[in-house]
Amino acid sequence: MPITDLLVKNKDLVLSTQGRSFWILDNLNPVYELKNDKQFTLFQPSIAYRTQLGGFYGPGAPTPAPNGALIDFYLPDDFTEQEKVTLQLYDDKNNLIRMYSTKPDQSLKETEWKVQKGFNRFQWDLYTSGPAITPGSYFSMASLQGARYPSGTYKIKLSYKNQTLERTGEVRRDPRWKCSDQDLQEAYRLTNEAASELERVHVWVRKIRSMREQSAAIVEKAKRIGKEKTLVDLKAKLDTKLKSLEDELIQTRHQAGQDPINYPPKFDDQWAWLVDVINGQDAKPTQGCYDLFNDLKKQSDLYESDFQNFVNTELKLFNEEVLKLQVGLIIVEGIKLIFINFYFHCFNLGEKVIQLFIKDNLFFIIKINYHQQFLNIFILNH
């Protein structure tokens, strides 16, 4: 195939052929920067564009143009697959927005990626990490992707062994678009706020399920020692209230991807759909997006108030009875438990004494070992 001309434009190599289209080798920065020492290297990324690209696929189709940011790096020849390599991306305010790792930690929202010794090219799709959703949840029409990064700068941190390399990249909007950089940044901001509200709903869902599991375990423990009489009715009231709230927040009958066809979406699905609508626009959000956000936010605040009131009343009564019976306690992570009265319990357990205090929104467990003169204080809810 004859090549009729070569041109380097914006550090991309462009080739023209005789009747076989144009071909582009993206980002020649590694060619400019690569040295003979073959050390761990992170190359300067080329400018990425926030745009929409089409194309065709299948046998004979060329590699599509990059729809995102190309991140090129080099791993030395002694690299093995057992070693950990992590990539962290930060926005222009130094907030961590995406993480990749060869040994991902799901609790850190790390996405698994594959690397190899020698030259590596990774394409970041410009999406940040998605919202933290309760495992096993299904939605009617939501992608659950993170926010699309707007025009602006971003920072790259690449870590391997004891080294961390940094570079700064840039994203620009498609110059053909009529929207402004500020429009894209506003869409990014509102998308993140809506995603945070969706996460807040699922935090409540996980707390509700944890409380129901804990109450069931406490009642079973009480049954084994014959102290369940007063707890059974209290647990039934807890379950009724918690199940009612959970059913408003999330569709509990969704067990597979097709179930949303048969069972209506609930409150969390409204947030998830709003996230997708805002995130899918290459423009400033419409007034309808703002109106729906404000309506859902008011409803979220009411749910939170209802949940906190439940913790301070019905859960308080259950825990008071549990403390009297000495069979456990329901702990709600991140929630301040409010008890008006002061309780003191002292249990003799051989050489150890455990003292339990609850007072003024603070929950303490003090463990004293007389022989070792050792004191442990745990503050669980504050």
C-alpha positions as CSV (number, residue, x, y, z in Angstrom):
1,M,0.0,0.0,0.0
2,P,1.7,3.2,-1.1
3,I,2.0,6.0,1.5
4,T,1.8,9.4,-0.3
5,D,2.6,11.7,2.6
6,L,3.6,11.9,6.3
7,L,2.8,14.7,8.7
8,V,3.3,15.2,12.4
9,K,0.4,17.3,13.8
10,N,0.0,18.0,17.5
11,K,2.4,15.1,18.2
12,D,0.3,12.7,16.2
13,L,1.6,11.0,13.1
14,V,-0.7,11.3,10.1
15,L,-0.3,9.1,7.0
16,S,-2.1,9.5,3.7
17,T,-2.4,6.5,1.4
18,Q,-3.2,5.9,-2.3
19,G,-6.9,5.2,-2.1
20,R,-6.8,3.6,1.4
21,S,-7.9,6.5,3.6
22,F,-5.9,8.4,6.2
23,W,-4.3,6.7,9.2
24,I,-3.2,8.3,12.5
25,L,-0.8,7.1,15.1
26,D,-1.9,8.9,18.2
27,N,0.4,10.5,20.7
28,L,4.1,10.4,19.8
29,N,5.2,11.7,23.2
30,P,6.7,8.3,24.2
31,V,8.9,8.4,21.1
32,Y,10.2,11.8,22.1
33,E,10.7,10.9,25.8
34,L,11.7,7.2,25.7
35,K,15.3,6.6,26.9
36,N,17.6,3.7,26.4
37,D,17.7,2.8,30.1
38,K,14.2,1.2,30.0
39,Q,13.3,2.4,33.5
40,F,9.9,2.8,35.0
41,T,8.5,5.8,33.1
42,L,5.2,7.7,32.9
43,F,5.0,9.7,29.6
44,Q,3.3,13.1,29.2
45,P,-0.2,12.5,28.0
46,S,-1.5,14.2,24.9
47,I,-4.5,16.5,25.1
48,A,-7.7,14.6,25.4
49,Y,-11.1,15.7,24.0
50,R,-14.5,15.4,25.5
51,T,-16.4,14.5,22.4
52,Q,-18.7,11.9,20.7
53,L,-17.2,9.5,18.2
54,G,-18.8,7.0,15.8
55,G,-17.1,4.4,13.6
56,F,-17.5,0.9,12.4
57,Y,-16.4,-2.4,13.9
58,G,-15.8,-6.0,12.8
59,P,-13.3,-7.8,10.6
60,G,-11.1,-5.3,8.8
61,A,-12.1,-2.3,10.8
62,P,-9.3,-0.1,12.0
63,T,-8.6,0.6,15.6
64,P,-11.1,3.4,16.5
65,A,-9.8,6.8,17.5
66,P,-9.3,7.2,21.2
67,N,-12.5,8.4,23.0
68,G,-10.8,9.6,26.2
69,A,-7.3,10.2,27.5
70,L,-4.3,8.1,26.5
71,I,-2.0,7.3,29.3
72,D,1.3,5.7,28.2
73,F,3.9,4.2,30.6
74,Y,6.8,1.8,30.6
75,L,7.4,-1.0,33.1
76,P,11.0,-2.5,33.3
77,D,11.8,-5.9,32.0
78,D,11.9,-7.4,35.5
79,F,8.3,-6.7,36.1
80,T,6.2,-9.7,37.0
81,E,2.4,-10.2,37.2
82,Q,2.6,-10.8,40.9
83,E,3.6,-7.1,41.5
84,K,1.1,-4.4,42.1
85,V,0.8,-1.4,39.8
86,T,-1.8,1.3,40.6
87,L,-3.1,4.3,38.7
88,Q,-4.8,7.2,40.5
89,L,-6.5,10.1,38.7
90,Y,-7.2,13.4,40.5
91,D,-9.3,16.4,39.4
92,D,-8.0,20.0,39.3
93,K,-8.9,20.4,43.0
94,N,-6.8,17.3,43.9
95,N,-9.8,15.1,44.6
96,L,-9.3,11.5,43.8
97,I,-11.8,10.6,41.0
98,R,-10.7,7.2,39.7
99,M,-8.4,4.3,40.7
100,Y,-7.1,1.3,38.8
101,S,-5.0,-1.5,40.2
102,T,-3.6,-4.9,39.2
103,K,-4.7,-6.1,42.7
104,P,-7.9,-4.1,43.2
105,D,-9.4,-3.4,46.6
106,Q,-13.2,-3.1,46.1
107,S,-13.6,-1.1,49.3
108,L,-11.5,1.6,47.7
109,K,-13.4,1.5,44.4
110,E,-10.4,0.3,42.6
111,T,-11.0,-1.0,39.1
112,E,-8.9,-4.0,37.9
113,W,-6.6,-3.4,35.0
114,K,-4.0,-5.4,33.2
115,V,-0.4,-4.3,32.5
116,Q,2.7,-5.9,31.0
117,K,6.4,-5.4,31.1
118,G,7.6,-2.9,28.5
119,F,5.4,-0.3,26.9
120,N,1.8,0.1,28.0
121,R,-1.0,2.3,26.6
122,F,-4.1,2.8,28.7
123,Q,-7.2,4.7,27.6
124,W,-9.2,6.4,30.4
125,D,-12.7,6.9,29.2
126,L,-13.0,10.2,31.2
127,Y,-15.5,8.7,33.6
128,T,-14.9,9.0,37.4
129,S,-15.7,6.3,39.9
130,G,-19.4,5.4,40.0
131,P,-21.6,5.7,43.2
132,A,-21.3,3.0,45.9
133,I,-24.3,0.9,45.5
134,T,-25.6,-1.9,47.8
135,P,-24.4,-5.3,46.3
136,G,-27.2,-7.1,44.5
137,S,-29.1,-4.0,43.6
138,Y,-30.8,-3.8,40.1
139,F,-32.1,-0.6,38.4
140,S,-34.6,-0.1,35.7
141,M,-32.7,2.3,33.3
142,A,-29.5,3.4,35.0
143,S,-25.9,2.8,34.0
144,L,-24.4,3.6,37.4
145,Q,-21.3,5.1,35.8
146,G,-19.4,7.9,37.3
147,A,-19.5,11.5,36.1
148,R,-17.9,12.3,32.8
149,Y,-14.9,14.6,33.4
150,P,-15.4,18.1,31.9
151,S,-12.8,20.3,30.2
152,G,-9.9,21.1,32.5
153,T,-6.7,19.7,33.9
154,Y,-6.3,16.4,35.8
155,K,-3.4,14.7,37.6
156,I,-2.0,11.2,37.1
157,K,-0.2,9.2,39.8
158,L,1.3,5.9,38.7
159,S,2.8,3.7,41.4
160,Y,5.0,0.7,41.1
161,K,7.1,-0.9,43.9
162,N,8.4,2.1,45.9
163,Q,8.1,4.7,43.1
164,T,5.2,7.0,42.3
165,L,5.4,9.1,39.1
166,E,3.2,12.1,38.4
167,R,2.0,14.0,35.3
168,T,-0.6,16.6,34.5
169,G,-3.0,16.1,31.6
170,E,-5.7,18.2,30.0
171,V,-9.2,17.6,28.7
172,R,-10.7,20.0,26.2
173,R,-14.3,20.1,24.9
174,D,-15.0,19.4,21.3
175,P,-14.4,22.8,19.6
176,R,-17.4,22.2,17.4
177,W,-19.8,22.2,20.3
178,K,-21.8,25.2,21.2
179,C,-21.7,24.7,24.9
180,S,-19.1,26.4,27.1
181,D,-16.5,24.9,29.5
182,Q,-18.6,26.3,32.3
183,D,-21.6,24.4,31.1
184,L,-19.8,21.1,31.2
185,Q,-18.3,21.8,34.6
186,E,-21.8,22.6,35.9
187,A,-23.1,19.3,34.6
188,Y,-20.2,17.6,36.2
189,R,-21.0,19.2,39.6
190,L,-24.7,18.4,39.5
191,T,-24.0,14.8,38.4
192,N,-21.7,14.3,41.4
193,E,-24.2,15.8,43.8
194,A,-27.0,13.6,42.5
195,A,-24.7,10.5,42.7
196,S,-23.9,11.4,46.3
197,E,-27.6,11.5,47.1
198,L,-28.0,8.1,45.5
199,E,-25.1,6.8,47.7
200,R,-26.8,8.3,50.8
201,V,-30.0,6.3,50.1
202,H,-28.0,3.1,49.8
203,V,-26.1,3.9,53.0
204,W,-29.6,3.8,54.7
205,V,-30.4,0.6,53.0
206,R,-27.3,-1.1,54.3
207,K,-27.9,0.2,57.8
208,I,-31.5,-1.0,57.8
209,R,-30.4,-4.5,56.8
210,S,-27.7,-4.5,59.4
211,M,-30.1,-3.5,62.1
212,R,-32.5,-6.2,61.2
213,E,-29.7,-8.8,61.1
214,Q,-28.4,-7.6,64.5
215,S,-31.9,-7.7,66.1
216,A,-32.5,-11.2,64.9
217,A,-29.2,-12.4,66.2
218,I,-29.8,-10.7,69.6
219,V,-33.3,-12.4,70.0
220,E,-31.8,-15.8,69.0
221,K,-29.2,-15.3,71.7
222,A,-31.9,-14.3,74.2
223,K,-33.9,-17.4,73.4
224,R,-31.0,-19.7,74.2
225,I,-30.8,-18.3,77.7
226,G,-34.6,-17.9,78.2
227,K,-34.7,-14.0,78.1
228,E,-36.5,-13.4,74.9
229,K,-40.0,-12.7,76.3
230,T,-39.9,-8.8,76.1
231,L,-37.6,-8.7,73.1
232,V,-39.8,-10.6,70.6
233,D,-42.5,-7.9,70.5
234,L,-39.9,-5.1,70.3
235,K,-38.1,-6.8,67.5
236,A,-41.4,-7.3,65.6
237,K,-42.0,-3.6,65.8
238,L,-38.5,-2.9,64.6
239,D,-38.9,-5.2,61.7
240,T,-42.2,-3.7,60.6
241,K,-40.8,-0.1,60.6
242,L,-37.5,-1.0,59.0
243,K,-39.1,-3.2,56.3
244,S,-41.6,-0.4,55.5
245,L,-38.8,2.1,55.1
246,E,-36.6,-0.2,53.1
247,D,-39.4,-0.9,50.7
248,E,-39.8,2.8,50.0
249,L,-36.1,3.3,49.4
250,I,-35.3,0.3,47.2
251,Q,-37.2,-2.4,45.2
252,T,-36.4,-5.5,47.3
253,R,-38.0,-7.9,44.8
254,H,-35.4,-7.2,42.1
255,Q,-33.3,-10.3,42.0
256,A,-32.1,-10.2,38.3
257,G,-31.6,-7.8,35.5
258,Q,-35.1,-8.3,33.9
259,D,-37.0,-7.9,37.2
260,P,-37.4,-4.1,36.9
261,I,-39.8,-4.9,34.0
262,N,-42.2,-6.6,36.5
263,Y,-41.7,-4.6,39.6
264,P,-41.9,-0.8,39.8
265,P,-38.8,1.3,40.6
266,K,-38.5,2.9,44.0
267,F,-36.8,6.0,45.4
268,D,-33.2,5.1,44.7
269,D,-34.1,4.5,41.0
270,Q,-35.3,8.0,40.7
271,W,-31.9,9.3,41.8
272,A,-30.1,6.9,39.5
273,W,-32.1,8.0,36.5
274,L,-31.5,11.6,37.3
275,V,-27.7,11.0,37.4
276,D,-27.8,9.4,34.0
277,V,-29.9,12.2,32.5
278,I,-27.6,14.9,33.7
279,N,-24.5,12.9,32.9
280,G,-25.6,12.2,29.3
281,Q,-25.9,15.8,28.3
282,D,-23.0,17.6,26.6
283,A,-24.5,20.9,27.8
284,K,-25.6,22.7,30.9
285,P,-28.4,20.8,32.8
286,T,-31.9,21.8,31.9
287,Q,-34.2,23.5,34.4
288,G,-36.1,20.3,34.8
289,C,-33.0,18.6,36.1
290,Y,-32.6,21.2,38.8
291,D,-36.3,21.0,39.7
292,L,-36.2,17.2,40.0
293,F,-33.0,17.4,42.0
294,N,-34.5,19.8,44.5
295,D,-37.7,17.7,44.8
296,L,-35.8,14.5,45.5
297,K,-33.4,16.2,47.9
298,K,-36.4,17.4,50.0
299,Q,-37.7,13.8,50.1
300,S,-34.3,12.5,51.0
301,D,-34.1,14.9,53.9
302,L,-37.5,13.7,55.1
303,Y,-36.3,10.1,55.0
304,E,-33.2,10.9,56.9
305,S,-35.2,12.7,59.6
306,D,-37.6,9.8,59.8
307,F,-34.7,7.3,60.1
308,Q,-32.9,9.4,62.8
309,N,-36.2,9.7,64.8
310,F,-36.6,5.9,64.6
311,V,-33.0,5.5,66.0
312,N,-33.7,7.9,68.8
313,T,-37.1,6.3,69.8
314,E,-37.9,2.7,68.9
315,L,-34.3,1.5,68.6
316,K,-33.5,3.3,71.9
317,L,-36.3,1.3,73.6
318,F,-35.0,-2.0,72.1
319,N,-31.4,-1.3,73.1
320,E,-32.5,-0.3,76.7
321,E,-34.2,-3.7,77.1
322,V,-31.2,-5.5,75.6
323,L,-28.8,-3.8,78.0
324,K,-31.0,-4.8,81.0
325,L,-30.9,-8.4,79.8
326,Q,-27.2,-8.3,79.0
327,V,-27.6,-10.0,75.6
328,G,-25.9,-7.5,73.2
329,L,-26.6,-4.2,71.5
330,I,-27.5,-2.9,68.1
331,I,-24.8,-0.6,66.7
332,V,-25.7,1.7,63.9
333,E,-22.5,2.9,62.2
334,G,-22.2,6.6,61.9
335,I,-25.4,7.4,63.8
336,K,-25.4,9.2,67.1
337,L,-27.5,7.3,69.6
338,I,-29.3,9.6,71.9
339,F,-30.2,8.3,75.4
340,I,-31.7,10.6,78.0
341,N,-31.0,8.3,81.0
342,F,-27.6,7.2,82.3
343,Y,-26.8,3.5,82.5
344,F,-24.1,1.7,84.3
345,H,-23.5,-2.1,83.9
346,C,-20.7,-4.0,85.4
347,F,-20.2,-7.7,84.5
348,N,-17.7,-9.8,86.4
349,L,-16.0,-12.1,83.9
350,G,-13.2,-13.9,85.8
351,E,-10.2,-11.6,86.1
352,K,-11.7,-9.0,83.8
353,V,-14.3,-6.3,84.5
354,I,-16.2,-4.7,81.6
355,Q,-18.0,-1.4,82.3
356,L,-20.6,0.0,79.9
357,F,-21.6,3.6,79.9
358,I,-24.1,5.5,77.7
359,K,-24.5,9.2,78.2
360,D,-25.0,12.4,76.2
361,N,-24.7,11.0,72.7
362,L,-21.5,9.1,73.6
363,F,-21.2,5.3,73.7
364,F,-18.2,4.0,75.6
365,I,-17.0,0.5,76.3
366,I,-14.3,0.4,79.0
367,K,-12.4,-2.8,79.4
368,I,-10.1,-3.2,82.4
369,N,-7.7,-6.1,83.0
370,Y,-6.6,-5.9,86.7
371,H,-3.5,-8.1,86.3
372,Q,-2.0,-6.2,83.4
373,Q,-3.3,-2.8,84.5
374,F,-4.5,-2.3,81.0
375,L,-7.3,0.1,80.0
376,N,-9.1,0.1,76.6
377,I,-11.7,2.8,75.7
378,F,-13.8,2.3,72.6
379,I,-16.0,5.2,71.3
380,L,-18.4,3.6,68.9
381,N,-21.0,6.3,68.1
382,H,-19.8,9.8,68.0
